[in-house]
Amino acid sequence: MMRTGFALPLAMLLAASASVAATPTVSPTAVAVGTPLAVHVGGRVERIATGYRRQWPGTYFEAAFRGREVLMKLGAGDVILRVTVDGRPIAPLVKPGPGVYRIHGLAAGDHIVRADVASESQAAPTVFGGFYATPRTRGLAPPARARQIEFIGDSHTVGYGNRATKRDCTEAEVWATTDTSQAMPAQLARHYDADYQVNAISGRGIVRNYDGMAATTLPAAYPFTLFDRRARYRDPAWHPQLIVIALGTNDFTTPLRPGEPWPSRAALHADFERTYIYFVHRIHADDPGGRILLWATDMAGGEIAAEVAKVADHLAAEGEPVAFVPVRGLAFDACHAHPSIADDGKIASAITAYLDGQPGLWAQR
């Protein structure tokens, strides 16, 4: 997470909700950008001359301003952006071309503009160029939140194809219907008014990727800002009170193939448990003040949940602040039998039911 500027007063945030016009719009413009607005960034980004380069899913950008319009600059990369003003959606931008976009048709007053990356960007990073004032706009301090949640996982955390109304999807349909801004992490973060990161990659596991796919596992990719693994991620302002992890689906939902390094399912279990425990130790060492919550579905005949429960029990016995929440009863009726947005809500509800019984959770830093 990256933040510039000072916290926006609560009264201004509340007043903003009443100041949106009925039909705000966003459209390309030839207007030159003016003064850059202070931007609040959720997610891992690399600061570059043209803005923010990002690749992990669920990144979002927020700014506050006084006026009737604001400019937004987009850089290279295929992306679906969901733009809102004061919490109200304007329009999704699907693979928008690089350039300047004008958000206008607003009532005079104070506003908060936000752009959420809905799509997954495994193939390549994308660039967000920031928000800018016009001659009739004055920048304000961006929003600030006291709570932080980090989500680590695979496609179930990303929101893979969660907007789909069928299970049989093409690759293009998966990309078009994936919406991390409506997935479980976003739902849970909104419930607790928390900033969040979604550090997840579809198809990746703890030691084994989906169907034995040759690619970096999630623990190997996790330390880095981008998937090229060139720069390690560091943000002194990011210290989540809660770290929610869901991994194991890709390790166990397909049978072992000839030539894979595990001679048996038992060997895969042992490697999974050992690596997951080490991964949690690494995460907790970076954020010793945070609680860790592991969750798993009842897929694969309960194999995933059983293995994750073993990991949680081992870590708890070592004194790590770890809990395990099993999630049952999902429909898995989105693309390729993934959770839908409704399922995402059920996962969020299961986690919320546990968290609300944990006094003092948000006081930890």
C-alpha positions in Angstrom: 0.0 0.0 0.0 1.1 3.5 -0.8 -0.4 6.7 0.6 0.4 10.4 0.0 -1.1 13.4 1.6 -3.0 13.6 4.9 -6.2 11.9 6.1 -9.5 13.2 4.8 -11.7 14.5 7.6 -14.7 12.2 8.3 -17.2 15.0 7.9 -15.9 15.5 4.3 -16.2 11.8 3.6 -19.8 11.8 4.7 -20.6 15.0 2.9 -19.2 13.6 -0.3 -21.9 10.9 -0.6 -24.6 13.5 -1.1 -22.8 15.5 -3.9 -22.8 13.2 -6.9 -24.8 14.1 -9.9 -27.3 11.6 -11.3 -25.3 10.9 -14.5 -21.6 11.2 -14.0 -19.6 9.9 -17.0 -16.1 9.0 -18.0 -14.7 9.5 -21.5 -11.4 10.0 -23.3 -10.3 13.6 -23.7 -7.5 15.6 -25.3 -7.3 17.9 -22.3 -3.8 18.2 -20.9 -3.5 17.0 -17.3 -2.9 19.6 -14.7 -1.8 19.2 -11.1 -1.5 15.6 -9.9 -3.8 14.7 -7.0 -2.5 12.9 -4.0 -3.3 9.2 -4.5 -4.1 6.5 -2.0 -3.0 3.1 -3.4 -4.3 -0.2 -2.3 -2.1 -3.1 -3.4 1.5 -3.6 -4.5 2.8 -1.1 -7.1 6.1 0.0 -8.6 6.4 3.8 -8.8 7.6 4.8 -12.3 7.8 8.1 -14.2 4.4 7.6 -15.8 2.5 6.5 -12.7 2.1 3.1 -11.0 3.0 -0.2 -12.5 1.1 -3.1 -11.0 0.3 -6.8 -11.5 -1.1 -8.4 -8.4 -4.9 -8.4 -8.6 -7.3 -6.1 -6.8 -5.2 -3.0 -7.0 -7.2 0.3 -6.4 -6.4 4.0 -6.6 -8.3 6.7 -4.7 -8.1 10.5 -4.7 -10.2 13.3 -3.2 -11.1 16.7 -4.8 -13.4 19.6 -4.8 -15.1 20.5 -8.0 -17.3 19.1 -10.8 -14.7 17.0 -12.7 -11.4 15.2 -12.5 -8.9 13.7 -15.0 -7.5 10.2 -14.9 -4.5 9.0 -16.9 -4.1 5.4 -18.0 -1.0 3.7 -19.3 -0.3 0.5 -21.2 -1.8 -2.9 -20.5 -5.1 -4.7 -20.9 -7.3 -4.2 -17.9 -10.9 -3.8 -16.7 -11.3 -0.8 -14.5 -14.3 -0.1 -12.3 -14.6 3.6 -11.7 -16.7 5.0 -8.8 -17.3 8.5 -7.4 -18.3 8.6 -3.8 -19.0 4.9 -3.9 -21.3 5.1 -6.8 -20.3 3.3 -10.0 -19.8 5.3 -13.2 -18.8 2.8 -15.8 -16.4 -0.1 -16.4 -13.6 0.6 -18.7 -12.7 -2.6 -20.6 -9.3 -2.6 -22.2 -9.2 1.2 -22.3 -6.4 2.7 -24.5 -3.6 4.7 -22.9 -4.4 8.3 -22.5 -6.3 10.9 -20.5 -9.9 10.3 -19.4 -12.3 13.0 -18.0 -14.7 12.1 -15.2 -17.4 14.8 -15.3 -21.1 15.5 -14.8 -20.7 15.8 -11.1 -22.4 18.1 -8.7 -20.3 20.9 -7.2 -18.7 19.8 -4.0 -16.2 17.4 -2.4 -15.8 14.0 -4.0 -13.8 10.8 -3.7 -12.9 9.1 -7.0 -11.7 5.5 -7.1 -10.5 3.1 -9.8 -10.5 -0.6 -9.0 -8.7 -3.1 -11.2 -11.2 -5.9 -11.7 -9.3 -8.2 -14.1 -6.3 -10.5 -13.5 -3.0 -9.5 -15.1 -0.9 -12.7 -15.1 0.5 -12.1 -18.6 1.9 -8.7 -18.0 1.7 -5.6 -15.7 -0.5 -2.6 -16.4 0.1 1.0 -15.6 -2.2 3.5 -13.9 -1.1 7.1 -14.5 -2.9 8.8 -11.6 -5.7 11.4 -11.1 -5.3 15.1 -12.0 -7.0 18.4 -11.3 -8.5 20.6 -14.0 -8.5 24.5 -13.7 -11.9 24.2 -11.9 -10.7 21.4 -9.5 -8.9 21.6 -6.2 -7.2 18.5 -4.8 -7.9 17.3 -1.2 -6.2 14.8 1.0 -7.1 11.2 0.0 -8.9 8.8 2.2 -7.2 7.0 5.0 -8.2 3.9 6.9 -7.0 2.4 10.2 -7.6 -1.2 9.4 -5.5 -3.3 6.9 -6.2 -6.9 5.7 -3.9 -8.9 3.4 -5.3 -11.7 1.3 -3.0 -14.5 0.0 -4.2 -17.2 -2.3 -5.2 -18.6 -5.7 -8.2 -18.2 -8.0 -10.7 -18.5 -5.2 -9.1 -15.3 -3.7 -8.7 -13.6 -7.1 -12.4 -14.0 -8.0 -11.7 -16.0 -11.1 -14.7 -15.9 -13.5 -17.0 -15.0 -10.5 -19.4 -12.9 -12.6 -20.1 -15.7 -15.0 -23.5 -17.4 -15.1 -22.1 -20.7 -16.4 -19.2 -23.1 -15.7 -18.1 -23.7 -19.3 -16.1 -20.6 -20.2 -13.5 -19.8 -22.8 -10.2 -18.1 -21.8 -11.6 -14.8 -23.0 -14.8 -15.3 -21.0 -12.8 -16.0 -17.8 -10.9 -12.8 -18.2 -14.0 -10.7 -18.9 -16.0 -12.1 -16.0 -13.2 -12.1 -13.3 -13.9 -9.2 -10.9 -11.6 -9.0 -7.9 -13.4 -5.8 -6.9 -16.5 -7.9 -6.1 -14.7 -11.0 -4.8 -14.4 -12.1 -1.2 -11.4 -9.9 -0.2 -13.2 -6.7 -1.4 -16.5 -7.8 0.3 -14.7 -8.5 3.6 -12.6 -5.3 3.5 -15.7 -3.2 2.8 -17.5 -4.8 5.8 -14.6 -3.7 8.1 -13.8 -0.5 6.3 -10.3 -1.8 5.8 -7.6 -1.2 3.2 -6.5 -4.5 1.6 -4.1 -6.3 -0.7 -4.9 -9.3 -2.9 -1.7 -11.2 -3.3 -3.0 -14.2 -5.2 -2.5 -15.9 -8.6 -5.0 -18.2 -10.3 -3.7 -21.7 -10.8 -0.9 -21.6 -8.2 -0.3 -23.7 -5.1 1.9 -24.1 -2.2 4.2 -26.8 -3.8 2.2 -27.8 -6.8 0.3 -25.8 -9.4 -3.0 -26.8 -11.0 -2.6 -30.2 -12.8 1.1 -30.1 -12.4 1.5 -26.9 -14.4 5.1 -25.6 -14.7 5.1 -22.1 -13.2 6.2 -20.3 -10.1 4.3 -21.4 -7.0 2.6 -18.7 -4.9 5.2 -18.8 -2.0 8.0 -18.2 -4.6 6.2 -15.3 -6.3 4.9 -13.7 -3.0 8.0 -11.7 -2.0 8.1 -9.6 -5.1 6.3 -6.4 -6.4 5.8 -7.9 -9.9 5.7 -11.4 -11.3 9.1 -10.9 -12.9 10.6 -11.3 -9.4 13.1 -8.6 -9.9 12.3 -6.2 -7.0 11.2 -7.3 -3.5 8.1 -5.7 -2.2 8.6 -3.2 0.7 6.2 -0.7 2.1 6.8 0.6 5.6 3.1 1.7 5.9 1.8 -1.8 5.2 1.3 -3.8 8.5 -2.0 -5.7 8.3 -3.7 -6.6 11.5 -5.1 -9.6 9.6 -3.7 -11.9 7.0 -6.1 -14.3 5.3 -4.7 -17.2 3.4 -6.4 -19.8 1.2 -4.0 -22.2 -0.6 -4.1 -25.9 -1.4 -6.8 -26.1 -4.1 -4.3 -26.4 -6.9 -2.1 -28.7 -5.0 -4.8 -31.3 -4.5 -7.7 -31.1 -7.0 -5.9 -33.0 -9.8 -4.1 -36.4 -9.6 -0.4 -36.6 -9.7 1.1 -37.0 -13.1 4.1 -39.3 -14.1 7.3 -37.4 -13.7 6.2 -35.1 -10.9 8.5 -35.0 -7.9 6.2 -36.7 -5.4 6.2 -40.5 -5.5 2.9 -40.7 -3.7 0.0 -38.6 -2.3 1.5 -39.0 1.1 4.7 -37.5 -0.1 2.8 -34.5 -1.6 1.0 -34.1 1.8 4.2 -34.0 3.7 5.8 -31.5 1.3 2.7 -29.3 1.3 2.5 -29.2 5.1 6.2 -28.5 5.6 6.2 -25.7 2.9 3.0 -24.1 4.1 4.3 -24.0 7.7 7.5 -22.4 6.5 5.6 -19.9 4.4 3.4 -18.8 7.3 6.5 -18.4 9.5 8.0 -16.1 6.8 4.9 -14.0 6.6 4.5 -13.7 10.3 8.2 -12.7 10.7 7.5 -9.7 8.3 4.3 -8.7 10.2 4.6 -10.1 13.8 1.7 -8.0 15.0 -0.8 -9.6 12.6 -3.2 -12.5 13.1 -3.3 -15.2 10.5 -6.4 -16.9 9.3 -6.3 -20.0 7.0 -9.4 -21.1 5.2 -10.3 -23.9 2.8 -13.3 -25.3 1.0 -14.5 -28.9 1.2 -13.4 -29.6 -2.4 -11.4 -32.7 -3.4 -13.4 -34.9 -0.9 -12.2 -32.8 2.0 -8.5 -33.4 1.3 -7.7 -29.7 1.1 -9.4 -28.8 4.3 -7.8 -31.7 6.1 -4.3 -30.7 5.0 -4.8 -27.0 5.9 -6.2 -28.0 9.3 -3.0 -30.0 10.0 -1.0 -26.9 9.1 -3.1 -24.7 11.3 -2.8 -27.1 14.2 1.0 -27.4 13.9 1.4 -23.6 13.8 -0.9 -23.1 16.7 1.1 -25.6 18.7 4.2 -23.6 18.0 2.5 -20.5 19.4 1.7 -18.7 16.1 -1.5 -16.6 16.1 -3.2 -18.8 13.6 -6.8 -20.0 13.1 -8.5 -22.2 10.6 -12.0 -21.6 9.1 -13.5 -24.4 6.9 -16.0 -23.1 4.3 -18.7 -25.5 3.2 -21.8 -25.4 1.0 -20.6 -23.3 -1.9 -22.4 -23.7 -5.3 -19.2 -23.4 -7.4 -21.4 -22.3 -10.4 -19.1 -19.8 -12.0 -16.4 -20.4 -14.6 -14.7 -23.8 -14.4 -16.6 -24.6 -11.1 -15.3 -21.6 -9.3 -17.0 -19.6 -6.6 -19.5 -17.0 -7.9 -20.0 -13.5 -6.4 -22.7 -15.1 -4.2 -20.3 -17.8 -3.1 -17.7 -15.0 -2.4 -20.3 -13.5 0.0 -20.7 -16.9 1.8 -16.9 -17.1 2.2 -16.8 -13.6 3.6 -19.7 -14.4 5.9 -17.9 -17.5 7.3 -14.8 -15.5 8.0 -16.7 -12.6 9.5 -18.5 -14.9 11.9 -15.2 -16.0 13.2 -13.6 -12.6 13.3 -16.4 -11.0 15.2 -15.7 -13.4 18.0 -12.1 -12.1 18.3 -11.9 -9.1 20.7 -9.0 -6.8 20.1 -8.2 -7.9 16.6 -8.1 -4.4 15.1 -6.2 -2.9 18.0 -3.1 -4.9 16.9 -0.5 -3.2 14.7 
